[in-house]
Amino acid sequence: MRRKILVLILGIFIFISSGCGADNSTKEKVFKDIESNNKNNNLNSSANEVVDNYEESTEVESVEGYVLKVDKNNIYVDTENTEGRIYTGEGNDRAIIYDISNAEIDSPRGIRVGITVSIEYHKENGVNIATHISSDGDEKEPIPIKEIAFNWLDDERKESIINMDNAKIEKVTYKEDYFVVSNEESINIKDKVVYKVTFDTSAEVLGPIVIYLDKDNGEVLGTEIRK
């Protein structure tokens, strides 16, 4: 195709530069041939783009998530924590939306808030289109992180806590050495994903009590050293 175009362009150049007696009808035919070739090239390019976009949009992906909300056409899920909630409202700020208008549902009692689902989907015009959703239907019980952290403390420190329900929970990872204390020994939690629970206390000098728990199993790793 490129060779034909080059030949046609070369022909025009020869006609014009040599002053040969090519009549107007011949020149017009040459220009029309070039225009036709360009149109064909553009059509082929557009067709290829459509095919590429179609293949990209129909690529099936899969994900697991905790159901935060369901409405008529959409499901809102937390794909970061697929288990029970650590605190009220967890995951609402990172909810991912999937269109379930035409999805096949394979779950006892359907899809509802509080269960973990597996979603097969593809992207279409920036929208996540779910094609199949499955679940065992079991509701995930909330994980009582605050209670676990509080019950780990001795009575003296428990009494110093102002209000257990107001404890602050964060998910953190330290990229440098970070030591916590448990049973008189230090544990390095560097690079470990942990829950950090902070209790305000009445001991102004010592400050708050901070407890670290393993994200995967909820076990207490230790407490921050109070100064």
C-alpha positions in Angstrom: 0.0 0.0 0.0 2.8 2.4 0.9 4.6 1.6 -2.3 1.5 2.5 -4.4 1.2 5.8 -2.7 4.9 6.6 -3.2 4.6 5.7 -6.9 1.6 8.0 -7.3 3.3 10.9 -5.6 6.4 10.4 -7.7 4.2 10.5 -10.9 2.8 13.8 -9.9 6.2 15.2 -9.2 7.4 14.1 -12.6 4.4 15.6 -14.4 4.8 19.0 -12.7 8.6 19.3 -12.6 9.1 18.1 -16.2 6.4 20.3 -17.7 5.2 17.2 -19.7 1.8 17.6 -21.3 -0.2 15.7 -18.8 -3.8 16.9 -19.3 -6.0 18.0 -16.4 -8.0 14.8 -16.5 -4.9 12.7 -15.9 -3.8 14.9 -13.0 -7.3 14.7 -11.5 -7.2 10.9 -11.7 -3.9 10.8 -9.9 -5.1 13.0 -7.1 -8.3 11.0 -6.8 -6.3 7.8 -6.5 -4.2 9.2 -3.7 -7.3 10.5 -1.9 -9.0 7.1 -2.3 -5.9 5.3 -0.9 -5.8 7.7 2.1 -9.4 7.1 2.9 -8.9 3.3 2.8 -6.0 3.6 5.1 -8.0 5.7 7.6 -10.9 3.2 7.5 -8.5 0.3 8.1 -6.9 2.2 11.0 -10.3 3.0 12.6 -11.4 -0.6 12.3 -8.2 -1.8 14.0 -8.8 0.6 16.8 -12.4 -0.6 17.3 -11.2 -4.2 17.4 -8.4 -3.4 19.9 -10.8 -1.5 22.2 -13.4 -4.3 22.0 -10.8 -6.9 23.0 -9.6 -4.8 25.9 -13.2 -4.1 27.2 -14.2 -7.7 27.1 -11.2 -9.1 29.0 -12.6 -10.9 32.0 -11.2 -10.2 35.4 -12.1 -11.5 38.9 -12.0 -10.1 42.4 -13.2 -10.8 45.9 -14.8 -8.2 48.1 -17.0 -7.5 51.2 -20.4 -6.2 50.3 -21.0 -2.7 51.7 -24.1 -1.7 49.8 -26.5 -3.1 47.1 -29.0 -1.2 45.0 -31.1 -2.1 42.0 -28.3 -2.0 39.4 -25.0 -1.8 41.4 -23.0 -3.5 44.1 -20.5 -1.6 46.3 -17.6 -3.7 47.7 -14.5 -3.4 49.7 -11.7 -5.4 48.0 -9.1 -4.5 50.6 -10.7 -6.2 53.6 -13.0 -9.0 52.5 -13.8 -10.1 56.1 -15.8 -8.6 58.9 -15.6 -4.9 59.7 -13.0 -3.7 62.1 -15.0 -0.5 62.9 -18.3 1.1 61.8 -18.1 2.5 58.3 -14.8 0.7 57.4 -14.3 0.5 53.7 -16.9 3.1 52.7 -14.1 5.5 51.5 -12.6 2.9 49.2 -15.8 1.2 47.9 -15.6 -0.1 44.3 -18.8 -0.1 42.2 -19.8 -2.9 39.9 -22.8 -2.8 37.5 -24.9 -6.0 38.2 -27.8 -5.3 35.8 -27.1 -8.4 33.8 -25.0 -10.5 36.2 -25.6 -14.1 36.9 -26.1 -14.5 40.7 -25.0 -17.7 42.5 -25.6 -17.1 46.2 -28.0 -18.4 48.8 -30.6 -15.7 49.6 -29.0 -13.5 46.9 -26.6 -10.6 47.4 -26.8 -8.6 50.6 -24.7 -6.4 52.8 -22.2 -8.2 55.1 -21.2 -11.1 52.9 -18.1 -11.8 50.8 -18.5 -12.2 47.1 -16.4 -13.3 44.1 -17.1 -11.2 41.1 -16.2 -11.8 37.4 -16.3 -8.6 35.4 -15.0 -6.6 32.5 -14.6 -2.9 31.9 -16.7 -1.0 29.4 -16.3 2.7 29.0 -14.7 3.0 32.4 -17.5 1.0 34.1 -17.0 -2.3 35.9 -19.6 -4.7 34.3 -20.2 -7.8 36.5 -21.1 -10.9 34.6 -21.1 -13.5 37.4 -21.3 -13.1 41.2 -20.9 -16.0 43.6 -20.9 -16.4 47.4 -21.4 -18.9 50.2 -23.9 -16.4 51.7 -22.4 -16.4 55.2 -22.4 -13.0 56.9 -19.1 -11.9 58.2 -19.1 -11.0 61.9 -17.4 -7.8 62.9 -13.9 -8.2 64.3 -13.8 -6.7 67.8 -10.3 -5.2 67.5 -11.0 -2.6 70.2 -12.1 -5.3 72.7 -9.2 -7.6 71.9 -6.7 -4.8 72.5 -8.5 -3.6 75.7 -8.7 -7.1 77.2 -5.0 -7.7 76.5 -4.1 -4.9 79.0 -3.7 -5.4 82.8 -6.3 -3.9 85.2 -4.2 -0.9 86.1 -3.9 0.3 82.5 -7.6 -0.6 81.8 -8.6 1.7 84.6 -6.6 4.6 83.1 -8.5 4.5 79.8 -11.1 7.2 79.5 -13.5 5.6 77.0 -12.7 2.4 75.2 -15.4 3.0 72.6 -13.6 6.1 71.4 -10.4 4.3 70.6 -8.8 5.1 67.2 -8.1 2.3 64.9 -5.6 2.6 62.0 -4.0 0.2 59.5 -0.3 1.0 59.3 3.0 -0.4 58.0 6.4 0.8 59.1 9.1 0.8 56.5 11.9 1.1 59.0 12.6 -0.7 62.2 9.8 -0.2 64.7 9.7 -2.1 68.0 6.8 -2.8 70.3 6.9 -4.5 73.7 5.1 -7.8 74.6 5.8 -9.8 77.7 9.0 -7.9 78.5 10.5 -8.6 75.0 10.7 -6.3 72.0 9.2 -7.2 68.6 10.2 -5.6 65.4 7.1 -4.9 63.3 8.9 -3.5 60.3 7.1 -4.2 56.9 4.3 -5.9 58.8 0.7 -4.8 58.1 -0.8 -4.1 61.5 -3.8 -2.5 63.3 -2.8 0.3 65.6 -5.3 0.9 68.4 -4.9 4.1 70.4 -6.7 4.6 73.7 -6.8 8.0 75.4 -5.9 7.8 79.1 -6.2 10.0 82.2 -2.5 9.8 82.7 -1.4 13.0 81.0 2.3 12.4 81.6 2.4 8.9 80.1 0.0 9.8 77.3 -2.2 7.4 75.3 -1.9 3.6 75.3 -1.1 2.2 71.8 -1.6 -1.5 71.0 -0.6 -3.2 67.8 -2.4 -6.3 66.4 -1.6 -8.6 63.5 -3.9 -7.7 60.5 -4.2 -11.3 59.4 -5.2 -13.0 62.6 -6.1 -10.2 65.0 -3.5 -11.3 67.6 -1.9 -8.7 69.8 1.8 -8.1 68.9 2.6 -5.7 71.6 2.3 -2.1 72.9 4.1 1.1 72.1 6.7 2.1 74.7 5.2 4.9 76.7 7.6 7.7 77.7 
